[in-house]
Amino acid sequence: LAQKLTEQLGSSFVVENRAGGGGLAGAELVAKAAPDGYTLLTSAPEFSINPGVKSRMPYDALKDFAFISQLTSGQFLLACHPSVPVKNVKELIALAKAKPGRLNYGSSGTGSINHLAGELFQSMTGIRWGHVPFKGSGPNLIGLMGGEIDFSFGSTTSLVDQARLGRVRAIAVTTLKRSPYMPEVPTAHESGVPGFDASTVTGITL
């Protein structure tokens, strides 16, 4: 994005990655920057989620920012460790109901969009499983490949290669339409959870 903006606007854009707090660190930096239009924020879904799950916020998400545009949209891939005896959504639901509370899924952190995807799946299917929050999407993926967790909702782009290499098993896509990256993997919606739709978007604000 920075490269394309530089090409189109003729000004250089410097990327400063500020990880932490589900996007809080980066958003706080932009909120407290001089309001001159020179500091932009690439915001993930957690930008909208945080005010509802955090007891204290270092900024006002509505008053301290000017929203410019949506940048991307995408889906998650529900995947499991290869040792889990599940190949599709129906088998997942049956196993989870046979072992209530004994299966778990990982996310990139409490209050993250993939955490909420797991809770939505639980609510819509009537299963009970545990949530294991990691500190970011990278540790979440490592935890899944290492067998620390049974399932995970991860970005399709980060999981597609691991699924093709057999390090994880793709179960379902979380949006209503299949992913162009893995068109052979069905959606949860068409696999027995009608209406299930957990998508992710990024935007740009200042």
TAVEN-V83568 format. One record per residue. N is the residue number from 1. RES is the residue in one letter. OMEGA is omega in whole degrees, 0 to 359 (* if undefined). BURIAL is 1 if it has 16 or more other C-alpha atoms within 10 Angstrom, else 0. Layout:
n->N res->RES omega->OMEGA burial->BURIAL
n->N res->RES omega->OMEGA burial->BURIAL
This chain:
n->1 res->L omega->180 burial->0
n->2 res->A omega->180 burial->0
n->3 res->Q omega->181 burial->0
n->4 res->K omega->178 burial->0
n->5 res->L omega->178 burial->0
n->6 res->T omega->181 burial->0
n->7 res->E omega->186 burial->0
n->8 res->Q omega->185 burial->0
n->9 res->L omega->177 burial->0
n->10 res->G omega->177 burial->0
n->11 res->S omega->181 burial->0
n->12 res->S omega->178 burial->0
n->13 res->F omega->180 burial->1
n->14 res->V omega->180 burial->0
n->15 res->V omega->176 burial->0
n->16 res->E omega->181 burial->0
n->17 res->N omega->177 burial->0
n->18 res->R omega->181 burial->0
n->19 res->A omega->174 burial->0
n->20 res->G omega->174 burial->0
n->21 res->G omega->181 burial->1
n->22 res->G omega->179 burial->1
n->23 res->G omega->182 burial->1
n->24 res->L omega->184 burial->1
n->25 res->A omega->180 burial->0
n->26 res->G omega->180 burial->1
n->27 res->A omega->179 burial->1
n->28 res->E omega->178 burial->1
n->29 res->L omega->181 burial->1
n->30 res->V omega->180 burial->1
n->31 res->A omega->184 burial->1
n->32 res->K omega->179 burial->0
n->33 res->A omega->177 burial->0
n->34 res->A omega->183 burial->0
n->35 res->P omega->184 burial->0
n->36 res->D omega->178 burial->0
n->37 res->G omega->182 burial->0
n->38 res->Y omega->180 burial->0
n->39 res->T omega->184 burial->1
n->40 res->L omega->178 burial->1
n->41 res->L omega->169 burial->1
n->42 res->T omega->189 burial->1
n->43 res->S omega->176 burial->1
n->44 res->A omega->180 burial->1
n->45 res->P omega->181 burial->1
n->46 res->E omega->177 burial->1
n->47 res->F omega->179 burial->1
n->48 res->S omega->183 burial->0
n->49 res->I omega->188 burial->0
n->50 res->N omega->181 burial->1
n->51 res->P omega->180 burial->0
n->52 res->G omega->184 burial->0
n->53 res->V omega->179 burial->0
n->54 res->K omega->181 burial->0
n->55 res->S omega->179 burial->0
n->56 res->R omega->180 burial->0
n->57 res->M omega->180 burial->0
n->58 res->P omega->180 burial->0
n->59 res->Y omega->174 burial->1
n->60 res->D omega->187 burial->0
n->61 res->A omega->181 burial->1
n->62 res->L omega->186 burial->0
n->63 res->K omega->187 burial->0
n->64 res->D omega->183 burial->0
n->65 res->F omega->171 burial->1
n->66 res->A omega->185 burial->1
n->67 res->F omega->185 burial->0
n->68 res->I omega->185 burial->0
n->69 res->S omega->168 burial->0
n->70 res->Q omega->181 burial->0
n->71 res->L omega->186 burial->0
n->72 res->T omega->168 burial->0
n->73 res->S omega->182 burial->0
n->74 res->G omega->181 burial->0
n->75 res->Q omega->175 burial->1
n->76 res->F omega->173 burial->1
n->77 res->L omega->173 burial->1
n->78 res->L omega->183 burial->1
n->79 res->A omega->178 burial->1
n->80 res->C omega->173 burial->1
n->81 res->H omega->183 burial->1
n->82 res->P omega->181 burial->1
n->83 res->S omega->180 burial->0
n->84 res->V omega->185 burial->1
n->85 res->P omega->182 burial->0
n->86 res->V omega->178 burial->1
n->87 res->K omega->180 burial->0
n->88 res->N omega->185 burial->1
n->89 res->V omega->182 burial->1
n->90 res->K omega->178 burial->1
n->91 res->E omega->177 burial->0
n->92 res->L omega->182 burial->1
n->93 res->I omega->180 burial->1
n->94 res->A omega->180 burial->0
n->95 res->L omega->181 burial->1
n->96 res->A omega->179 burial->1
n->97 res->K omega->177 burial->1
n->98 res->A omega->180 burial->0
n->99 res->K omega->185 burial->0
n->100 res->P omega->177 burial->0
n->101 res->G omega->184 burial->0
n->102 res->R omega->175 burial->0
n->103 res->L omega->179 burial->1
n->104 res->N omega->175 burial->1
n->105 res->Y omega->180 burial->1
n->106 res->G omega->176 burial->1
n->107 res->S omega->179 burial->1
n->108 res->S omega->176 burial->1
n->109 res->G omega->178 burial->1
n->110 res->T omega->181 burial->1
n->111 res->G omega->178 burial->1
n->112 res->S omega->182 burial->1
n->113 res->I omega->179 burial->1
n->114 res->N omega->170 burial->1
n->115 res->H omega->181 burial->1
n->116 res->L omega->176 burial->1
n->117 res->A omega->178 burial->1
n->118 res->G omega->178 burial->1
n->119 res->E omega->177 burial->1
n->120 res->L omega->179 burial->0
n->121 res->F omega->178 burial->1
n->122 res->Q omega->182 burial->1
n->123 res->S omega->185 burial->0
n->124 res->M omega->182 burial->0
n->125 res->T omega->181 burial->1
n->126 res->G omega->178 burial->0
n->127 res->I omega->172 burial->1
n->128 res->R omega->175 burial->1
n->129 res->W omega->184 burial->1
n->130 res->G omega->179 burial->1
n->131 res->H omega->177 burial->1
n->132 res->V omega->180 burial->1
n->133 res->P omega->174 burial->1
n->134 res->F omega->179 burial->1
n->135 res->K omega->179 burial->0
n->136 res->G omega->182 burial->1
n->137 res->S omega->179 burial->1
n->138 res->G omega->177 burial->0
n->139 res->P omega->178 burial->1
n->140 res->N omega->179 burial->1
n->141 res->L omega->179 burial->1
n->142 res->I omega->178 burial->0
n->143 res->G omega->179 burial->1
n->144 res->L omega->181 burial->1
n->145 res->M omega->180 burial->1
n->146 res->G omega->178 burial->0
n->147 res->G omega->176 burial->1
n->148 res->E omega->179 burial->1
n->149 res->I omega->181 burial->1
n->150 res->D omega->185 burial->1
n->151 res->F omega->175 burial->1
n->152 res->S omega->169 burial->1
n->153 res->F omega->181 burial->1
n->154 res->G omega->179 burial->1
n->155 res->S omega->181 burial->1
n->156 res->T omega->183 burial->1
n->157 res->T omega->181 burial->0
n->158 res->S omega->185 burial->0
n->159 res->L omega->187 burial->1
n->160 res->V omega->181 burial->1
n->161 res->D omega->180 burial->0
n->162 res->Q omega->178 burial->0
n->163 res->A omega->181 burial->1
n->164 res->R omega->177 burial->0
n->165 res->L omega->179 burial->0
n->166 res->G omega->180 burial->0
n->167 res->R omega->173 burial->1
n->168 res->V omega->178 burial->1
n->169 res->R omega->179 burial->1
n->170 res->A omega->181 burial->1
n->171 res->I omega->184 burial->1
n->172 res->A omega->173 burial->1
n->173 res->V omega->189 burial->1
n->174 res->T omega->177 burial->1
n->175 res->T omega->183 burial->1
n->176 res->L omega->178 burial->1
n->177 res->K omega->179 burial->0
n->178 res->R omega->180 burial->1
n->179 res->S omega->175 burial->1
n->180 res->P omega->179 burial->0
n->181 res->Y omega->180 burial->0
n->182 res->M omega->185 burial->1
n->183 res->P omega->180 burial->0
n->184 res->E omega->181 burial->0
n->185 res->V omega->181 burial->1
n->186 res->P omega->175 burial->1
n->187 res->T omega->174 burial->1
n->188 res->A omega->180 burial->1
n->189 res->H omega->182 burial->1
n->190 res->E omega->183 burial->1
n->191 res->S omega->176 burial->0
n->192 res->G omega->176 burial->0
n->193 res->V omega->185 burial->1
n->194 res->P omega->179 burial->0
n->195 res->G omega->180 burial->0
n->196 res->F omega->182 burial->1
n->197 res->D omega->178 burial->1
n->198 res->A omega->182 burial->1
n->199 res->S omega->179 burial->1
n->200 res->T omega->179 burial->1
n->201 res->V omega->171 burial->0
n->202 res->T omega->180 burial->1
n->203 res->G omega->177 burial->1
n->204 res->I omega->182 burial->1
n->205 res->T omega->172 burial->1
n->206 res->L omega->* burial->1
